[in-house]
């Protein structure tokens, strides 16, 4: 009887530790994605470079599951490096969504993108 109790305890312990590892792995991946996104925002210079002329700015679409999001970036940055990092982020985000079978129910598109305007020195996407 002691062996059966020990066996059940061991099985429960192993199963619960696997679940925790899985959750921590999921959390670690989400944190990595968050850091990748923060790096994109930093590289885009949208928070540090003043916007005086909307013609000096452009955008790219992330187009990942659950996010119809655009990132505004300065045309004065190294766009080749920036866009490669955007592609890496998109690939990682899609893999994360697929791996963890993430579903989205609030996949709302704000409207048709019209362009960029400089408002209070910041590049802002404008929708119709």
PAKOLKOL-199384 format. One record per atom (N, C-alpha, C): residue in one letter; x, y, z; atom name. Coordinates in pm, whole numbers, m for minus. Layout:
! residues N
+------+--------+--------+--------+------+
: code :      x :      y :      z : site :
+------+--------+--------+--------+------+
:    A :      X :      Y :      Z :   CA :
...
+------+--------+--------+--------+------+
***
This chain:
! residues 128
+------+--------+--------+--------+------+
: code :      x :      y :      z : site :
+------+--------+--------+--------+------+
:    X :     82 :   m118 :      0 :    N :
:    X :      0 :      0 :      0 :   CA :
:    X :     87 :    125 :      0 :    C :
:    X :    200 :    121 :     75 :    N :
:    X :    291 :    236 :     77 :   CA :
:    X :    347 :    262 :    m62 :    C :
:    X :    378 :    154 :   m135 :    N :
:    X :    435 :    168 :   m268 :   CA :
:    X :    334 :    234 :   m363 :    C :
:    X :    207 :    197 :   m350 :    N :
:    X :    104 :    256 :   m435 :   CA :
:    X :     91 :    405 :   m405 :    C :
:    X :     94 :    441 :   m277 :    N :
:    X :     86 :    583 :   m238 :   CA :
:    X :    205 :    660 :   m291 :    C :
:    X :    323 :    601 :   m279 :    N :
:    X :    445 :    666 :   m329 :   CA :
:    X :    440 :    680 :   m481 :    C :
:    X :    390 :    577 :   m549 :    N :
:    X :    378 :    582 :   m694 :   CA :
:    X :    281 :    692 :   m736 :    C :
:    X :    166 :    701 :   m671 :    N :
:    X :     70 :    807 :   m704 :   CA :
:    X :    128 :    945 :   m676 :    C :
:    X :    197 :    959 :   m564 :    N :
:    X :    260 :   1087 :   m531 :   CA :
:    X :    362 :   1126 :   m638 :    C :
:    X :    443 :   1030 :   m681 :    N :
:    X :    545 :   1056 :   m782 :   CA :
:    X :    481 :   1097 :   m915 :    C :
:    X :    376 :   1027 :   m954 :    N :
:    X :    308 :   1060 :  m1080 :   CA :
:    X :    249 :   1200 :  m1073 :    C :
:    X :    182 :   1231 :   m962 :    N :
:    X :    125 :   1366 :   m946 :   CA :
:    X :    233 :   1473 :   m948 :    C :
:    X :    345 :   1446 :   m882 :    N :
:    X :    455 :   1541 :   m878 :   CA :
:    X :    511 :   1565 :  m1018 :    C :
:    X :    534 :   1457 :  m1090 :    N :
:    X :    589 :   1469 :  m1226 :   CA :
:    X :    492 :   1545 :  m1317 :    C :
:    X :    365 :   1510 :  m1311 :    N :
:    X :    267 :   1578 :  m1395 :   CA :
:    X :    257 :   1727 :  m1361 :    C :
:    X :    257 :   1759 :  m1234 :    N :
:    X :    248 :   1900 :  m1197 :   CA :
:    X :    374 :   1975 :  m1232 :    C :
:    X :    490 :   1912 :  m1223 :    N :
:    X :    613 :   1982 :  m1259 :   CA :
:    X :    621 :   2002 :  m1410 :    C :
:    X :    569 :   1907 :  m1488 :    N :
:    X :    566 :   1925 :  m1633 :   CA :
:    X :    476 :   2041 :  m1669 :    C :
:    X :    364 :   2051 :  m1603 :    N :
:    X :    272 :   2160 :  m1631 :   CA :
:    X :    338 :   2294 :  m1598 :    C :
:    X :    407 :   2301 :  m1486 :    N :
:    X :    475 :   2425 :  m1447 :   CA :
:    X :    584 :   2460 :  m1546 :    C :
:    X :    659 :   2358 :  m1592 :    N :
:    X :    764 :   2384 :  m1691 :   CA :
:    X :    703 :   2439 :  m1819 :    C :
:    X :    591 :   2381 :  m1857 :    N :
:    X :    524 :   2425 :  m1978 :   CA :
:    X :    477 :   2569 :  m1964 :    C :
:    X :    417 :   2601 :  m1852 :    N :
:    X :    370 :   2739 :  m1829 :   CA :
:    X :    486 :   2837 :  m1822 :    C :
:    X :    596 :   2797 :  m1755 :    N :
:    X :    710 :   2889 :  m1747 :   CA :
:    X :    773 :   2905 :  m1884 :    C :
:    X :    773 :   2798 :  m1964 :    N :
:    X :    826 :   2807 :  m2099 :   CA :
:    X :    741 :   2903 :  m2182 :    C :
:    X :    610 :   2891 :  m2167 :    N :
:    X :    518 :   2980 :  m2239 :   CA :
:    X :    541 :   3125 :  m2196 :    C :
:    X :    556 :   3145 :  m2067 :    N :
:    X :    580 :   3279 :  m2013 :   CA :
:    X :    714 :   3334 :  m2062 :    C :
:    X :    815 :   3249 :  m2064 :    N :
:    X :    947 :   3292 :  m2113 :   CA :
:    X :    940 :   3332 :  m2259 :    C :
:    X :    867 :   3256 :  m2339 :    N :
:    X :    851 :   3290 :  m2480 :   CA :
:    X :    778 :   3423 :  m2496 :    C :
:    X :    674 :   3442 :  m2416 :    N :
:    X :    597 :   3568 :  m2423 :   CA :
:    X :    686 :   3686 :  m2384 :    C :
:    X :    771 :   3667 :  m2283 :    N :
:    X :    862 :   3774 :  m2242 :   CA :
:    X :    964 :   3803 :  m2351 :    C :
:    X :   1011 :   3699 :  m2418 :    N :
:    X :   1106 :   3718 :  m2529 :   CA :
:    X :   1040 :   3798 :  m2641 :    C :
:    X :    916 :   3763 :  m2674 :    N :
:    X :    843 :   3838 :  m2776 :   CA :
:    X :    824 :   3984 :  m2736 :    C :
:    X :    794 :   4005 :  m2610 :    N :
:    X :    776 :   4141 :  m2561 :   CA :
:    X :    906 :   4222 :  m2575 :    C :
:    X :   1017 :   4159 :  m2544 :    N :
:    X :   1147 :   4227 :  m2559 :   CA :
:    X :   1178 :   4255 :  m2705 :    C :
:    X :   1144 :   4160 :  m2793 :    N :
:    X :   1165 :   4181 :  m2936 :   CA :
:    X :   1081 :   4299 :  m2985 :    C :
:    X :    957 :   4306 :  m2939 :    N :
:    X :    868 :   4416 :  m2979 :   CA :
:    X :    922 :   4549 :  m2926 :    C :
:    X :    965 :   4551 :  m2801 :    N :
:    X :   1022 :   4674 :  m2744 :   CA :
:    X :   1143 :   4720 :  m2823 :    C :
:    X :   1225 :   4625 :  m2869 :    N :
:    X :   1341 :   4660 :  m2951 :   CA :
:    X :   1297 :   4723 :  m3083 :    C :
:    X :   1189 :   4670 :  m3141 :    N :
:    X :   1138 :   4729 :  m3266 :   CA :
:    X :   1093 :   4873 :  m3244 :    C :
:    X :   1024 :   4897 :  m3134 :    N :
:    X :    978 :   5033 :  m3104 :   CA :
:    X :   1097 :   5126 :  m3085 :    C :
:    X :   1200 :   5078 :  m3016 :    N :
:    X :   1321 :   5159 :  m2996 :   CA :
:    X :   1389 :   5188 :  m3129 :    C :
:    X :   1408 :   5085 :  m3210 :    N :
:    X :   1475 :   5102 :  m3339 :   CA :
:    X :   1395 :   5192 :  m3434 :    C :
:    X :   1263 :   5192 :  m3422 :    N :
:    X :   1178 :   5271 :  m3510 :   CA :
:    X :   1195 :   5421 :  m3488 :    C :
:    X :   1242 :   5457 :  m3370 :    N :
:    X :   1263 :   5596 :  m3327 :   CA :
:    X :   1132 :   5674 :  m3315 :    C :
:    X :   1019 :   5604 :  m3312 :    N :
:    X :    891 :   5673 :  m3302 :   CA :
:    X :    871 :   5744 :  m3169 :    C :
:    X :    943 :   5702 :  m3067 :    N :
:    X :    929 :   5767 :  m2936 :   CA :
:    X :   1042 :   5865 :  m2908 :    C :
:    X :   1146 :   5864 :  m2992 :    N :
:    X :   1261 :   5951 :  m2963 :   CA :
:    X :   1285 :   6058 :  m3068 :    C :
:    X :   1250 :   6032 :  m3190 :    N :
:    X :   1273 :   6131 :  m3298 :   CA :
:    X :   1146 :   6216 :  m3313 :    C :
:    X :   1161 :   6347 :  m3307 :    N :
:    X :   1042 :   6433 :  m3324 :   CA :
:    X :    987 :   6422 :  m3467 :    C :
:    X :    858 :   6424 :  m3476 :    N :
:    X :    791 :   6418 :  m3607 :   CA :
:    X :    747 :   6560 :  m3644 :    C :
:    X :    810 :   6613 :  m3747 :    N :
:    X :    775 :   6745 :  m3799 :   CA :
:    X :    721 :   6736 :  m3940 :    C :
:    X :    755 :   6627 :  m4008 :    N :
:    X :    714 :   6606 :  m4147 :   CA :
:    X :    671 :   6460 :  m4164 :    C :
:    X :    544 :   6435 :  m4189 :    N :
:    X :    497 :   6297 :  m4202 :   CA :
:    X :    562 :   6222 :  m4319 :    C :
:    X :    617 :   6295 :  m4415 :    N :
:    X :    684 :   6232 :  m4528 :   CA :
:    X :    814 :   6162 :  m4487 :    C :
:    X :    864 :   6193 :  m4369 :    N :
:    X :    987 :   6131 :  m4317 :   CA :
:    X :    958 :   6002 :  m4241 :    C :
:    X :    832 :   5960 :  m4242 :    N :
:    X :    789 :   5842 :  m4167 :   CA :
:    X :    714 :   5746 :  m4259 :    C :
:    X :    721 :   5619 :  m4226 :    N :
:    X :    644 :   5517 :  m4295 :   CA :
:    X :    603 :   5411 :  m4194 :    C :
:    X :    545 :   5303 :  m4239 :    N :
:    X :    498 :   5199 :  m4146 :   CA :
:    X :    508 :   5062 :  m4211 :    C :
:    X :    501 :   4962 :  m4127 :    N :
:    X :    496 :   4824 :  m4173 :   CA :
:    X :    391 :   4751 :  m4090 :    C :
:    X :    328 :   4655 :  m4152 :    N :
:    X :    224 :   4577 :  m4084 :   CA :
:    X :    285 :   4453 :  m4022 :    C :
:    X :    246 :   4428 :  m3897 :    N :
:    X :    295 :   4306 :  m3831 :   CA :
:    X :    226 :   4182 :  m3886 :    C :
:    X :     94 :   4190 :  m3905 :    N :
:    X :     21 :   4080 :  m3967 :   CA :
:    X :     46 :   3946 :  m3899 :    C :
:    X :     32 :   3946 :  m3768 :    N :
:    X :     46 :   3823 :  m3692 :   CA :
:    X :    m90 :   3788 :  m3632 :    C :
:    X :   m110 :   3663 :  m3593 :    N :
:    X :   m240 :   3624 :  m3537 :   CA :
:    X :   m283 :   3716 :  m3422 :    C :
:    X :   m405 :   3759 :  m3428 :    N :
:    X :   m469 :   3843 :  m3324 :   CA :
:    X :   m420 :   3987 :  m3324 :    C :
:    X :   m335 :   4025 :  m3416 :    N :
:    X :   m284 :   4162 :  m3415 :   CA :
:    X :   m275 :   4217 :  m3557 :    C :
:    X :   m366 :   4305 :  m3589 :    N :
:    X :   m357 :   4378 :  m3715 :   CA :
:    X :   m294 :   4512 :  m3679 :    C :
:    X :   m169 :   4505 :  m3641 :    N :
:    X :   m100 :   4620 :  m3587 :   CA :
:    X :      7 :   4668 :  m3685 :    C :
:    X :     27 :   4797 :  m3685 :    N :
:    X :    131 :   4858 :  m3766 :   CA :
:    X :    236 :   4919 :  m3676 :    C :
:    X :    358 :   4925 :  m3724 :    N :
:    X :    465 :   4994 :  m3653 :   CA :
:    X :    512 :   5109 :  m3742 :    C :
:    X :    506 :   5229 :  m3687 :    N :
:    X :    554 :   5348 :  m3757 :   CA :
:    X :    704 :   5356 :  m3734 :    C :
:    X :    779 :   5389 :  m3840 :    N :
:    X :    923 :   5405 :  m3823 :   CA :
:    X :    975 :   5518 :  m3910 :    C :
:    X :   1084 :   5575 :  m3864 :    N :
:    X :   1147 :   5685 :  m3936 :   CA :
:    X :   1218 :   5632 :  m4059 :    C :
:    X :   1209 :   5706 :  m4168 :    N :
:    X :   1280 :   5668 :  m4291 :   CA :
:    X :   1430 :   5694 :  m4278 :    C :
:    X :   1469 :   5759 :  m4168 :    N :
:    X :   1610 :   5793 :  m4147 :   CA :
:    X :   1688 :   5682 :  m4076 :    C :
:    X :   1619 :   5577 :  m4035 :    N :
:    X :   1690 :   5466 :  m3969 :   CA :
:    X :   1740 :   5370 :  m4076 :    C :
:    X :   1816 :   5269 :  m4033 :    N :
:    X :   1861 :   5164 :  m4124 :   CA :
:    X :   1741 :   5071 :  m4146 :    C :
:    X :   1663 :   5099 :  m4250 :    N :
:    X :   1539 :   5025 :  m4271 :   CA :
:    X :   1562 :   4878 :  m4303 :    C :
:    X :   1673 :   4846 :  m4366 :    N :
:    X :   1701 :   4706 :  m4399 :   CA :
:    X :   1714 :   4623 :  m4272 :    C :
:    X :   1792 :   4672 :  m4176 :    N :
:    X :   1810 :   4602 :  m4049 :   CA :
:    X :   1677 :   4596 :  m3974 :    C :
:    X :   1607 :   4709 :  m3970 :    N :
:    X :   1480 :   4717 :  m3898 :   CA :
:    X :   1379 :   4616 :  m3953 :    C :
:    X :   1362 :   4614 :  m4084 :    N :
:    X :   1263 :   4525 :  m4144 :   CA :
:    X :   1299 :   4378 :  m4130 :    C :
:    X :   1428 :   4347 :  m4124 :    N :
:    X :   1469 :   4208 :  m4096 :   CA :
:    X :   1428 :   4169 :  m3955 :    C :
:    X :   1443 :   4262 :  m3861 :    N :
:    X :   1403 :   4233 :  m3723 :   CA :
:    X :   1251 :   4221 :  m3712 :    C :
:    X :   1179 :   4299 :  m3791 :    N :
:    X :   1033 :   4287 :  m3794 :   CA :
:    X :    995 :   4147 :  m3843 :    C :
:    X :   1061 :   4099 :  m3947 :    N :
:    X :   1032 :   3965 :  m3999 :   CA :
:    X :   1063 :   3857 :  m3895 :    C :
:    X :   1173 :   3872 :  m3823 :    N :
:    X :   1206 :   3775 :  m3716 :   CA :
:    X :   1098 :   3775 :  m3609 :    C :
:    X :   1053 :   3895 :  m3572 :    N :
:    X :    949 :   3907 :  m3471 :   CA :
:    X :    819 :   3839 :  m3520 :    C :
:    X :    781 :   3866 :  m3644 :    N :
:    X :    659 :   3807 :  m3699 :   CA :
:    X :    668 :   3655 :  m3700 :    C :
:    X :    782 :   3602 :  m3741 :    N :
:    X :    802 :   3457 :  m3744 :   CA :
:    X :    792 :   3398 :  m3604 :    C :
:    X :    856 :   3462 :  m3507 :    N :
:    X :    853 :   3413 :  m3368 :   CA :
:    X :    712 :   3422 :  m3310 :    C :
:    X :    642 :   3530 :  m3338 :    N :
:    X :    506 :   3549 :  m3285 :   CA :
:    X :    410 :   3446 :  m3345 :    C :
:    X :    422 :   3419 :  m3475 :    N :
:    X :    337 :   3318 :  m3538 :   CA :
:    X :    365 :   3179 :  m3481 :    C :
:    X :    492 :   3147 :  m3462 :    N :
:    X :    528 :   3017 :  m3405 :   CA :
:    X :    475 :   3003 :  m3262 :    C :
:    X :    484 :   3111 :  m3185 :    N :
:    X :    434 :   3111 :  m3047 :   CA :
:    X :    283 :   3086 :  m3047 :    C :
:    X :    210 :   3156 :  m3132 :    N :
:    X :     65 :   3140 :  m3138 :   CA :
:    X :     26 :   2998 :  m3179 :    C :
:    X :     99 :   2944 :  m3275 :    N :
:    X :     70 :   2808 :  m3322 :   CA :
:    X :    104 :   2705 :  m3214 :    C :
:    X :    221 :   2720 :  m3154 :    N :
:    X :    267 :   2623 :  m3053 :   CA :
:    X :    170 :   2615 :  m2935 :    C :
:    X :    123 :   2731 :  m2889 :    N :
:    X :     38 :   2733 :  m2771 :   CA :
:    X :   m111 :   2737 :  m2807 :    C :
:    X :   m141 :   2722 :  m2937 :    N :
:    X :   m279 :   2718 :  m2984 :   CA :
:    X :   m359 :   2837 :  m2930 :    C :
:    X :   m301 :   2955 :  m2947 :    N :
:    X :   m366 :   3077 :  m2899 :   CA :
:    X :   m478 :   3116 :  m2994 :    C :
:    X :   m591 :   3148 :  m2936 :    N :
:    X :   m705 :   3191 :  m3015 :   CA :
:    X :   m734 :   3336 :  m2981 :    C :
:    X :   m787 :   3408 :  m3077 :    N :
:    X :   m825 :   3545 :  m3047 :   CA :
:    X :   m972 :   3564 :  m3084 :    C :
:    X :  m1037 :   3641 :  m3002 :    N :
:    X :  m1179 :   3665 :  m3022 :   CA :
:    X :  m1207 :   3813 :  m3046 :    C :
:    X :  m1105 :   3896 :  m3028 :    N :
:    X :  m1124 :   4040 :  m3042 :   CA :
:    X :  m1036 :   4095 :  m3154 :    C :
:    X :  m1034 :   4028 :  m3265 :    N :
:    X :   m950 :   4064 :  m3377 :   CA :
:    X :  m1017 :   4178 :  m3456 :    C :
:    X :  m1010 :   4298 :  m3400 :    N :
:    X :  m1078 :   4412 :  m3457 :   CA :
:    X :   m979 :   4500 :  m3532 :    C :
:    X :  m1015 :   4535 :  m3653 :    N :
:    X :   m933 :   4627 :  m3732 :   CA :
:    X :   m995 :   4765 :  m3715 :    C :
:    X :   m913 :   4867 :  m3679 :    N :
:    X :   m969 :   4999 :  m3649 :   CA :
:    X :  m1027 :   5073 :  m3769 :    C :
:    X :  m1005 :   5028 :  m3888 :    N :
:    X :  m1054 :   5096 :  m4007 :   CA :
:    X :   m948 :   5094 :  m4115 :    C :
:    X :   m971 :   5166 :  m4221 :    N :
:    X :   m874 :   5173 :  m4330 :   CA :
:    X :   m766 :   5274 :  m4295 :    C :
:    X :   m644 :   5231 :  m4307 :    N :
:    X :   m531 :   5319 :  m4276 :   CA :
:    X :   m519 :   5425 :  m4384 :    C :
:    X :   m519 :   5549 :  m4341 :    N :
:    X :   m513 :   5663 :  m4433 :   CA :
:    X :   m370 :   5713 :  m4451 :    C :
:    X :   m291 :   5708 :  m4344 :    N :
:    X :   m154 :   5757 :  m4352 :   CA :
:    X :   m100 :   5795 :  m4216 :    C :
:    X :      0 :   5880 :  m4217 :    N :
:    X :     67 :   5925 :  m4095 :   CA :
:    X :     54 :   6076 :  m4084 :    C :
:    X :     29 :   6123 :  m3964 :    N :
:    X :     30 :   6266 :  m3934 :   CA :
:    X :    122 :   6290 :  m3816 :    C :
:    X :    181 :   6408 :  m3812 :    N :
:    X :    260 :   6449 :  m3696 :   CA :
:    X :    168 :   6525 :  m3602 :    C :
:    X :    147 :   6468 :  m3485 :    N :
:    X :     60 :   6530 :  m3385 :   CA :
:    X :    140 :   6542 :  m3256 :    C :
:    X :    156 :   6667 :  m3211 :    N :
:    X :    235 :   6694 :  m3090 :   CA :
:    X :    375 :   6635 :  m3099 :    C :
:    X :    433 :   6640 :  m3220 :    N :
:    X :    570 :   6593 :  m3240 :   CA :
:    X :    585 :   6442 :  m3248 :    C :
:    X :    472 :   6371 :  m3254 :    N :
:    X :    476 :   6223 :  m3261 :   CA :
:    X :    414 :   6177 :  m3392 :    C :
:    X :    472 :   6071 :  m3453 :    N :
:    X :    410 :   6015 :  m3573 :   CA :
:    X :    290 :   5930 :  m3534 :    C :
:    X :    173 :   5964 :  m3586 :    N :
:    X :     48 :   5896 :  m3550 :   CA :
:    X :    m19 :   5841 :  m3675 :    C :
:    X :    m57 :   5715 :  m3670 :    N :
:    X :   m132 :   5654 :  m3780 :   CA :
:    X :   m274 :   5710 :  m3779 :    C :
:    X :   m324 :   5743 :  m3896 :    N :
:    X :   m457 :   5799 :  m3908 :   CA :
:    X :   m544 :   5702 :  m3989 :    C :
:    X :   m660 :   5674 :  m3937 :    N :
:    X :   m754 :   5580 :  m4001 :   CA :
:    X :   m878 :   5654 :  m4049 :    C :
:    X :   m942 :   5601 :  m4151 :    N :
:    X :  m1068 :   5659 :  m4201 :   CA :
:    X :  m1181 :   5620 :  m4111 :    C :
+------+--------+--------+--------+------+
***
